Amino acid sequence: MYITIDENDRRALYQQIVDEIKALIAKAELVEGSTLPPVRQVAADLGVNLNTIAFAYRQLQKEGLIEIRHGAGAKVVSRTLVSADEERPIGPLRAALAQLVLSGLSRDEIKALVADELSGLMKGQTR
């Protein structure tokens, strides 16, 4: 599992880690049954506090993507988020799009960025 963090990113470190792991799951680089590296190893590799990694893993577990078993580690259990509401997840999309608009990008530049990212996330999927 290869993830990176950006110290200049406004998101909290744990959120960057959560988002990176979600992207790996979405791209099927981490499939159901895949074991995640131990918290201590990821913390050492990234140079962050192990509590940050543990918090990120707990967030992924809360969202239904991974299962944590103390002593046995964490593994991917689903490619689908568990949602408290039945609506589409528009809030995070709106926030991301707003950030792109505020950064001064044109509509066409935003569309191109979204299309590129979506293409990367959905490689190998037919729908």
C-alpha positions in Angstrom: 0.0 0.0 0.0 1.5 3.3 -1.1 0.1 6.5 0.3 1.4 10.0 0.7 0.6 13.0 2.7 1.0 16.7 1.8 2.0 19.0 4.6 0.6 21.9 2.6 -2.8 20.3 2.3 -5.5 22.0 4.4 -7.1 18.6 5.3 -6.1 17.0 8.6 -3.4 14.3 8.3 -5.9 11.6 9.3 -8.3 12.8 6.6 -5.6 12.7 4.0 -4.8 9.1 5.0 -8.5 8.1 4.9 -8.9 9.7 1.5 -5.8 8.0 0.1 -6.9 4.6 1.4 -10.4 5.2 0.0 -8.9 6.0 -3.4 -6.9 2.7 -3.3 -10.1 0.8 -2.5 -12.0 2.7 -5.3 -9.2 1.9 -7.8 -9.3 -1.8 -6.7 -5.6 -1.6 -5.7 -6.9 -2.7 -2.3 -9.6 -5.4 -2.8 -11.9 -7.1 -0.4 -9.8 -9.3 1.9 -6.7 -7.2 1.4 -4.8 -6.7 4.7 -3.7 -3.2 5.6 -0.2 -2.6 7.0 0.0 -2.3 10.8 -0.7 1.1 12.3 2.9 1.3 13.7 4.4 0.5 10.3 2.3 3.2 8.5 3.1 5.7 11.2 6.8 5.0 10.8 6.7 5.1 7.0 4.8 8.4 7.0 6.6 10.0 10.0 3.4 10.7 11.8 2.0 9.8 15.3 0.6 6.3 15.4 -2.6 7.7 16.9 -3.2 9.6 13.7 -3.1 6.3 11.7 -5.2 4.5 14.3 -7.8 7.3 14.1 -7.8 7.0 10.3 -8.3 3.3 10.4 -11.2 3.7 12.9 -12.8 6.2 10.6 -12.6 3.7 7.7 -14.1 1.1 9.9 -16.9 3.4 10.9 -17.6 3.9 7.2 -17.8 0.2 6.7 -14.7 -0.1 4.4 -12.4 -2.0 6.7 -12.6 -4.3 9.7 -10.1 -4.0 12.6 -9.4 -7.0 14.7 -7.0 -6.3 17.6 -4.0 -8.5 17.2 -5.0 -9.5 13.7 -4.8 -6.1 12.0 -7.1 -4.5 9.6 -8.5 -5.7 6.3 -10.7 -4.4 3.5 -14.3 -5.7 3.8 -16.2 -3.6 1.4 -16.0 -1.3 -1.6 -19.2 0.5 -0.6 -19.5 3.1 2.1 -22.1 2.7 4.9 -24.2 5.8 4.9 -26.4 7.0 7.7 -28.7 8.7 5.1 -30.0 7.3 1.9 -29.2 10.4 -0.1 -26.3 10.7 -2.6 -23.1 12.1 -1.0 -23.5 15.5 -2.5 -22.0 17.5 0.4 -18.4 16.4 -0.1 -18.7 16.8 -3.9 -20.0 20.3 -3.5 -17.2 21.2 -1.1 -14.6 19.8 -3.5 -16.1 21.6 -6.5 -16.3 24.9 -4.5 -12.7 24.6 -3.7 -11.8 24.2 -7.4 -14.0 27.2 -8.3 -12.4 29.3 -5.6 -8.9 28.3 -6.8 -9.7 30.2 -10.0 -10.1 27.3 -12.4 -12.4 27.6 -15.4 -15.5 25.3 -15.8 -13.6 23.4 -18.6 -10.5 23.0 -16.4 -12.7 21.7 -13.6 -14.5 19.3 -15.9 -11.2 18.0 -17.2 -9.8 17.5 -13.7 -12.9 15.6 -12.6 -12.9 13.5 -15.7 -9.3 12.5 -15.2 -9.7 11.6 -11.6 -12.9 9.7 -12.2 -11.2 7.8 -15.0 -8.3 6.8 -12.7 -10.7 5.7 -10.0 -12.9 3.6 -12.2 -10.2 1.8 -14.2 -11.4 -1.7 -15.0 -15.0 -1.1 -14.1 -17.6 -1.5 -16.7 -20.3 0.7 -15.4 
